[in-house]
Amino acid sequence: MALLPACGGDDPAKTPVTPRSTERGGAKGAEGALEAGASSAMLAYEMGLQHLQKGEVEKAETEFGRALQLDPKMAEACFELGKLKVQQSSQQVWSKSRDLDVLGEGVALLAKACELEPANDQYLFHLGRAHYLKDDLDGARLHLGKAVELNPKLVGGWKALGRAQVDAGETEAGRDSYLRALELNPNDAAAHFLLGQALEVLSDLAGARVAYEKSVALEPSEYEVYGRLSQVCGKLGDAEGEAKANAGRQQWVAFDEQLTRRQKAVNQNPSDGAALRRLGEMYLEIGDWEKAQGLFKGAILIDRRDWRAHLWRGVALRHMKEKGAIDHLKEAEFLAPDVLDPKLELLRLYAERRDDANLDALLRAVEGEAAADGNSLFTLGEVCREVGREEDAKRLFAKAAALGVTEAPANQVMAEGADEELGESEEE
């Protein structure tokens, strides 16, 4: 998972620009024809936006092109078609290789949009980004500088400008741009990483270390940051810090390799529900709830009796505050009555919803079922403490201690009947 983001690619304004309402001349003769053309152009533009929302890129491109034929001065259509051309110039996903002719078309269209609306910060931002992709650092700095001048709160603009400045050898200016981005969004992991790189170039190793540490704290799955952090710690003579960062890098390199294998398994056999679920578990691990729940949904459509898929989709939906969470958690509990995990997640859900009646009823039931199982009682106590039920937690810990359990168990299985299912092998 490479952290290096597209130049300013996290810009908050991801939705298409809202069409302007332009007043045209009278509706007689040539003026009437112009008005009719403008109206048709706007209709084509809006059709293009609808196709984009559906993921129908080619149809969108056709409609935006038709809008420009009908109204060559429609800045919105220039902008949307220019963005599409820039995206299409990428010859391979995750590759820096570009079709320069297509990229040039995108730049020209974005430049036309800026010419028609020179005070539009989004147009300038995307034009500057396109110049950066062309390795035109002068053009990139010029237009990105104008974008942040017009909108000083444009986080993606400051990051993109910083990268262009650093690449042009203006490292101090780039550092300052990253700092401006972080003033606006202190929780931007990519901005901390980029700042760390700039500080390294400026020989501020202590500052670079702090920046990298903040980056991995905010986004712990990016192994490239751990690599930079490990090198900086080594240069600072901190062997322990170097080893810790290197261990983090190895952990997330392994994660990325496993993610790639699981994605490959799904690509090879999209009808393999277990493969879909295992891929979803990877995204669940890094907190990508939306992507995870979508994969679990696919697994359930293939095998409605996959209790793990129901369990993990319930967990993802719980984090997303979606109503469907409870249905999947209850289904997982029904399909695997001897497994503790669905019950624990239901307790968490009831606590979040402040549903004390159902929480108390489920807690009593599970405590009764696990009366002779010290491991389950201890785990149950941990969840009670987690959700703020301290008195219940103390009672359960005492019961677990009486059965010889005083620390968290290695598993959360309530009965031996679930052992066979939990032992599911993963073929990758």
Phi and psi in degrees as a GROMACS rama.xvg file:
@    title "Ramachandran Plot"
@    xaxis  label "Phi"
@    yaxis  label "Psi"
@TYPE xy
-73.4666  132.4  ALA-2
-76.2007  -32.3604  LEU-3
-50.6329  105.455  LEU-4
-79.9718  161.236  PRO-5
-57.9641  147.199  ALA-6
-54.9344  101.567  CYS-7
70.6639  22.9079  GLY-8
-68.3252  -6.9448  GLY-9
-96.5694  19.7403  ASP-10
-53.9915  133.439  ASP-11
-64.8289  -22.7925  PRO-12
-89.2024  78.9937  ALA-13
-92.0667  -14.8719  LYS-14
-82.2244  150.409  THR-15
-60.0082  152.84  PRO-16
-65.6461  136.429  VAL-17
-70.7809  131.195  THR-18
-60.4426  143.015  PRO-19
-82.4518  147.332  ARG-20
-91.7169  108.502  SER-21
-105.253  139.285  THR-22
-89.9074  129.811  GLU-23
-107.784  -179.907  ARG-24
-74.8132  -169.014  GLY-25
-65.1436  170.455  GLY-26
-101.613  34.6722  ALA-27
-117.43  141.334  LYS-28
55.9631  -132.64  GLY-29
-61.9454  -37.3376  ALA-30
-64.3223  -38.1297  GLU-31
-64.0277  -38.8457  GLY-32
-64.5818  -39.2971  ALA-33
-62.5958  -42.2892  LEU-34
-64.728  -41.9304  GLU-35
-63.2578  -40.1982  ALA-36
-63.7395  -41.4996  GLY-37
-63.6268  -39.9448  ALA-38
-64.3566  -42.146  SER-39
-65.6835  -37.0039  SER-40
-63.8134  -42.7909  ALA-41
-64.4458  -37.3008  MET-42
-64.0963  -43.8354  LEU-43
-63.3743  -40.5686  ALA-44
-60.5154  -46.6571  TYR-45
-65.4571  -35.8311  GLU-46
-62.6068  -39.8055  MET-47
-60.7272  -41.7052  GLY-48
-62.4484  -39.9312  LEU-49
-64.0753  -41.1318  GLN-50
-63.576  -38.6758  HIS-51
-61.1076  -44.0308  LEU-52
-61.6921  -28.6269  GLN-53
-88.7511  -2.60834  LYS-54
80.1895  14.4938  GLY-55
-92.4472  78.3565  GLU-56
-64.957  -44.5126  VAL-57
-63.2594  -41.6329  GLU-58
-65.2474  -38.9524  LYS-59
-62.2534  -43.7942  ALA-60
-59.9476  -41.0513  GLU-61
-62.9413  -44.2712  THR-62
-67.9837  -40.2186  GLU-63
-64.5257  -38.509  PHE-64
-64.5356  -40.1825  GLY-65
-65.1504  -37.746  ARG-66
-60.4884  -39.8479  ALA-67
-72.6839  -30.5512  LEU-68
-65.5134  -38.1175  GLN-69
-77.9764  -31.617  LEU-70
-144.838  88.131  ASP-71
-60.6435  -14.1368  PRO-72
-102.764  19.5342  LYS-73
-82.971  101.711  MET-74
-62.1282  -37.9707  ALA-75
-60.5969  -42.6015  GLU-76
-68.2222  -39.2511  ALA-77
-57.6202  -44.1709  CYS-78
-63.8481  -51.403  PHE-79
-65.6018  -42.1139  GLU-80
-67.8949  -36.545  LEU-81
-62.9894  -43.1249  GLY-82
-61.9312  -41.496  LYS-83
-61.1554  -42.5357  LEU-84
-62.7391  -40.56  LYS-85
-62.9363  -43.3592  VAL-86
-63.1078  -41.8753  GLN-87
-70.1363  -17.6612  GLN-88
-72.0514  -17.1195  SER-89
-72.2385  118.472  SER-90
-80.9092  -18.5861  GLN-91
-156.389  139.815  GLN-92
-58.9176  137.04  VAL-93
68.9727  7.28105  TRP-94
-102.076  147.133  SER-95
-84.4405  -6.28466  LYS-96
-65.9512  133.494  SER-97
-130.374  146.404  ARG-98
-82.9386  103.84  ASP-99
-65.2575  -30.2214  LEU-100
-66.4082  -46.3479  ASP-101
-66.1428  -40.8953  VAL-102
-61.2599  -39.7199  LEU-103
-62.4373  -37.9707  GLY-104
-61.7536  -42.3749  GLU-105
-62.9018  -43.0759  GLY-106
-61.892  -43.0862  VAL-107
-62.8078  -41.7284  ALA-108
-67.5046  -41.3431  LEU-109
-67.0877  -36.997  LEU-110
-63.9804  -38.1818  ALA-111
-64.496  -40.9356  LYS-112
-61.4702  -41.357  ALA-113
-67.7604  -34.1149  CYS-114
-65.6919  -38.5219  GLU-115
-75.4753  -33.2398  LEU-116
-134.003  78.532  GLU-117
-67.9246  -12.1659  PRO-118
-103.439  17.9791  ALA-119
-95.4937  109.024  ASN-120
-65.195  -32.0045  ASP-121
-68.8925  -40.2288  GLN-122
-61.195  -45.307  TYR-123
-65.4881  -38.777  LEU-124
-60.1478  -49.476  PHE-125
-69.6765  -33.3505  HIS-126
-66.452  -43.1479  LEU-127
-62.2067  -39.913  GLY-128
-64.8265  -40.2504  ARG-129
-64.949  -39.9942  ALA-130
-62.2912  -37.0289  HIS-131
-62.6825  -42.2599  TYR-132
-64.5366  -25.4513  LEU-133
-84.5417  1.21825  LYS-134
64.6473  24.3148  ASP-135
-95.4897  84.8029  ASP-136
-70.5443  -30.4175  LEU-137
-64.3584  -47.8302  ASP-138
-63.8723  -38.5152  GLY-139
-63.142  -49.0201  ALA-140
-64.3841  -37.4287  ARG-141
-61.7533  -53.4596  LEU-142
-77.4717  -35.17  HIS-143
-68.0794  -35.7188  LEU-144
-62.1533  -40.855  GLY-145
-65.9148  -37.7171  LYS-146
-62.5763  -47.0086  ALA-147
-75.8787  -22.4717  VAL-148
-67.938  -40.7958  GLU-149
-71.8296  -36.3105  LEU-150
-134.557  87.7396  ASN-151
-64.8527  -9.31363  PRO-152
-98.0337  13.2844  LYS-153
-83.0971  91.9964  LEU-154
-58.2598  -49.7223  VAL-155
-60.3068  -32.914  GLY-156
-65.1291  -42.924  GLY-157
-65.2509  -41.1152  TRP-158
-64.3567  -45.3571  LYS-159
-64.0739  -41.238  ALA-160
-63.3939  -41.169  LEU-161
-59.7374  -42.332  GLY-162
-65.7379  -41.1553  ARG-163
-64.1741  -39.4649  ALA-164
-67.1916  -44.7814  GLN-165
-62.9236  -43.8359  VAL-166
-64.3938  -26.9151  ASP-167
-86.7494  2.96282  ALA-168
89.1479  3.39928  GLY-169
-94.1643  65.4045  GLU-170
-65.4166  -40.1829  THR-171
-64.3074  -41.0484  GLU-172
-64.2102  -39.7047  ALA-173
-63.2241  -42.5641  GLY-174
-56.8171  -45.2551  ARG-175
-64.6628  -35.2015  ASP-176
-67.0973  -40.754  SER-177
-63.7448  -39.3113  TYR-178
-63.4061  -36.8486  LEU-179
-64.1226  -41.1415  ARG-180
-61.4143  -40.2918  ALA-181
-74.9439  -26.2423  LEU-182
-62.7685  -36.3255  GLU-183
-81.077  -34.3881  LEU-184
-143.01  88.8816  ASN-185
-65.1898  -14.8924  PRO-186
-99.5542  22.1428  ASN-187
-88.8325  100.971  ASP-188
-61.7065  -40.1728  ALA-189
-64.8014  -37.4886  ALA-190
-66.2177  -38.875  ALA-191
-62.8992  -40.9865  HIS-192
-62.8879  -46.5346  PHE-193
-63.0947  -38.2872  LEU-194
-62.742  -43.0237  LEU-195
-58.7074  -41.4976  GLY-196
-62.6729  -42.7566  GLN-197
-64.3352  -41.8472  ALA-198
-65.8318  -33.7268  LEU-199
-61.0845  -45.9475  GLU-200
-60.9435  -33.9801  VAL-201
-84.8937  7.76001  LEU-202
65.4004  20.901  SER-203
-95.0627  77.2262  ASP-204
-67.85  -36.869  LEU-205
-64.3281  -42.9236  ALA-206
-65.9185  -38.7693  GLY-207
-63.2537  -40.7221  ALA-208
-60.7241  -45.7193  ARG-209
-59.8282  -42.716  VAL-210
-64.3887  -44.1868  ALA-211
-65.8422  -39.8215  TYR-212
-63.3735  -38.3948  GLU-213
-66.6495  -37.0049  LYS-214
-64.0314  -46.7911  SER-215
-72.1559  -26.4486  VAL-216
-67.1379  -35.129  ALA-217
-83.5917  -33.6162  LEU-218
-139.8  85.1337  GLU-219
-74.1268  -3.62315  PRO-220
-95.911  3.77058  SER-221
-95.0574  100.98  GLU-222
-67.6162  -24.6798  TYR-223
-63.0701  -34.7229  GLU-224
-67.3761  -40.2682  VAL-225
-60.661  -37.3012  TYR-226
-62.1544  -45.0797  GLY-227
-65.0095  -41.9381  ARG-228
-62.464  -41.2341  LEU-229
-61.1232  -43.2254  SER-230
-65.8914  -40.5538  GLN-231
-65.3016  -43.196  VAL-232
-60.7444  -38.5358  CYS-233
-62.9907  -42.8535  GLY-234
-66.0802  -29.2979  LYS-235
-83.7398  -2.80047  LEU-236
79.5743  17.4319  GLY-237
-97.8749  89.5433  ASP-238
-65.3343  -38.1589  ALA-239
-65.7645  -44.9829  GLU-240
-63.9178  -37.9967  GLY-241
-63.0353  -44.4501  GLU-242
-65.9266  -40.5287  ALA-243
-63.7075  -44.4977  LYS-244
-65.8989  -38.5879  ALA-245
-66.4736  -36.7431  ASN-246
-64.4887  -39.944  ALA-247
-62.6774  -40.6181  GLY-248
-62.7333  -46.7175  ARG-249
-61.9213  -38.0583  GLN-250
-61.077  -45.5098  GLN-251
-82.9889  -21.493  TRP-252
-65.2823  -44.3064  VAL-253
-61.9204  -40.1689  ALA-254
-61.2297  -45.7431  PHE-255
-63.7364  -39.013  ASP-256
-65.6338  -41.1062  GLU-257
-66.6282  -39.5599  GLN-258
-60.4041  -41.7739  LEU-259
-63.7576  -42.5332  THR-260
-62.7078  -43.7836  ARG-261
-68.6063  -35.8114  ARG-262
-65.0291  -39.4254  GLN-263
-63.1024  -40.1926  LYS-264
-62.0315  -39.8152  ALA-265
-68.6685  -41.7404  VAL-266
-62.2133  -37.5133  ASN-267
-73.1033  -31.2277  GLN-268
-145.582  82.1149  ASN-269
-63.1109  -15.2126  PRO-270
-92.3511  7.32031  SER-271
-86.6916  99.8749  ASP-272
-60.8681  -39.9616  GLY-273
-64.5533  -36.7593  ALA-274
-65.9963  -40.9029  ALA-275
-60.877  -43.8557  LEU-276
-65.7191  -41.6029  ARG-277
-64.5597  -36.0087  ARG-278
-66.8382  -40.4638  LEU-279
-60.0205  -35.9608  GLY-280
-62.4465  -31.3123  GLU-281
-65.6862  -43.8947  MET-282
-71.5837  -30.8151  TYR-283
-62.5124  -38.1743  LEU-284
-62.6233  -33.0683  GLU-285
-100.801  8.67693  ILE-286
78.9959  19.9798  GLY-287
-88.386  78.1303  ASP-288
-62.702  -41.0368  TRP-289
-63.2988  -48.6177  GLU-290
-67.2123  -39.2616  LYS-291
-62.7023  -48.6356  ALA-292
-65.8352  -31.2208  GLN-293
-64.9111  -40.0611  GLY-294
-69.2423  -39.7455  LEU-295
-65.0212  -36.1797  PHE-296
-60.5215  -43.6421  LYS-297
-62.8061  -40.1833  GLY-298
-63.4123  -39.7315  ALA-299
-68.1439  -36.8956  ILE-300
-62.8119  -30.0099  LEU-301
-82.704  -40.4793  ILE-302
-140.575  98.1235  ASP-303
-70.9688  -8.2929  ARG-304
-101.412  12.1952  ARG-305
-80.1868  96.8662  ASP-306
-65.9176  -31.9855  TRP-307
-64.0592  -41.8688  ARG-308
-62.5657  -40.8843  ALA-309
-63.8792  -43.6988  HIS-310
-60.003  -52.2009  LEU-311
-71.8477  -31.203  TRP-312
-67.8757  -37.4988  ARG-313
-60.7067  -41.1111  GLY-314
-63.3516  -46.8278  VAL-315
-61.2915  -44.8278  ALA-316
-67.0396  -31.7465  LEU-317
-63.0015  -43.9164  ARG-318
-66.0768  -28.1333  HIS-319
-86.5792  0.208959  MET-320
61.2176  35.2689  LYS-321
-94.0021  145.628  GLU-322
-65.8845  -30.1851  LYS-323
-67.8033  -7.90614  GLY-324
-57.3175  -45.4751  ALA-325
-64.6489  -36.017  ILE-326
-63.227  -43.4597  ASP-327
-72.369  -36.2786  HIS-328
-67.1014  -39.47  LEU-329
-68.2187  -36.1694  LYS-330
-66.2672  -40.0646  GLU-331
-62.9417  -41.4594  ALA-332
-62.8258  -39.8532  GLU-333
-66.5399  -43.7164  PHE-334
-73.7952  -27.5694  LEU-335
-131.001  70.5833  ALA-336
-63.9426  -20.4385  PRO-337
-95.0153  4.03639  ASP-338
-100.207  134.791  VAL-339
-76.6725  -33.857  LEU-340
-53.6412  -47.2535  ASP-341
-58.7321  -37.2327  PRO-342
-67.4397  -39.8086  LYS-343
-63.5255  -41.7904  LEU-344
-68.1018  -34.574  GLU-345
-64.6191  -39.6664  LEU-346
-61.5149  -43.0903  LEU-347
-62.225  -41.5038  ARG-348
-64.9882  -44.5469  LEU-349
-62.4787  -37.9233  TYR-350
-65.4401  -43.1169  ALA-351
-62.8945  -35.9301  GLU-352
-87.7239  0.19008  ARG-353
56.5717  38.4245  ARG-354
-94.0629  76.8111  ASP-355
-64.1449  -33.3745  ASP-356
-63.0269  -51.0146  ALA-357
-69.2099  -34.4543  ASN-358
-62.9543  -47.4638  LEU-359
-62.2721  -43.3001  ASP-360
-63.1896  -45.1889  ALA-361
-67.5957  -39.8012  LEU-362
-61.1709  -44.0035  LEU-363
-62.7716  -41.2835  ARG-364
-64.7827  -47.2636  ALA-365
-67.1597  -40.248  VAL-366
-61.7294  -37.4691  GLU-367
-68.8604  -43.0041  GLY-368
-63.8032  -33.322  GLU-369
-99.1432  19.1938  ALA-370
-54.7371  -31.4474  ALA-371
-106.494  11.4601  ALA-372
-115.409  98.0349  ASP-373
-61.7716  -37.8305  GLY-374
-61.5901  -47.3908  ASN-375
-65.7627  -38.6298  SER-376
-63.6997  -41.2471  LEU-377
-64.5862  -45.0192  PHE-378
-61.8324  -40.3931  THR-379
-61.8657  -39.9343  LEU-380
-63.114  -39.0557  GLY-381
-61.862  -42.0064  GLU-382
-67.411  -38.8  VAL-383
-60.7163  -42.2089  CYS-384
-64.7109  -40.0141  ARG-385
-59.8428  -37.5202  GLU-386
-96.1128  10.4905  VAL-387
87.1274  17.486  GLY-388
-101.825  71.2256  ARG-389
-65.5901  -40.2648  GLU-390
-63.9301  -42.1982  GLU-391
-62.9081  -40.2674  ASP-392
-61.2327  -45.8135  ALA-393
-60.6509  -41.1098  LYS-394
-63.8247  -44.1181  ARG-395
-69.4619  -37.7347  LEU-396
-63.1776  -38.6248  PHE-397
-64.8947  -41.8716  ALA-398
-65.5159  -39.7348  LYS-399
-65.3041  -41.3782  ALA-400
-62.4419  -36.8498  ALA-401
-63.738  -23.7046  ALA-402
-97.3914  7.02893  LEU-403
91.2807  12.053  GLY-404
-111.852  119.283  VAL-405
-126.302  8.5725  THR-406
-146.721  165.742  GLU-407
-60.7779  133.749  ALA-408
-73.0731  164.212  PRO-409
-78.6024  -18.98  ALA-410
-141.438  171.846  ASN-411
-124.691  34.3012  GLN-412
-88.6765  129.23  VAL-413
-86.0023  -21.4096  MET-414
-147.29  152.529  ALA-415
-65.1625  -19.3323  GLU-416
-62.1552  -20.0824  GLY-417
-93.0695  -6.58096  ALA-418
-59.4735  -41.6989  ASP-419
-63.6122  -41.0426  GLU-420
-68.5762  -40.1427  GLU-421
-67.9335  -17.9503  LEU-422
-86.3652  16.7384  GLY-423
-53.4397  130.037  GLU-424
-87.3135  154.332  SER-425
-113.223  116.884  GLU-426
-102.283  113.675  GLU-427
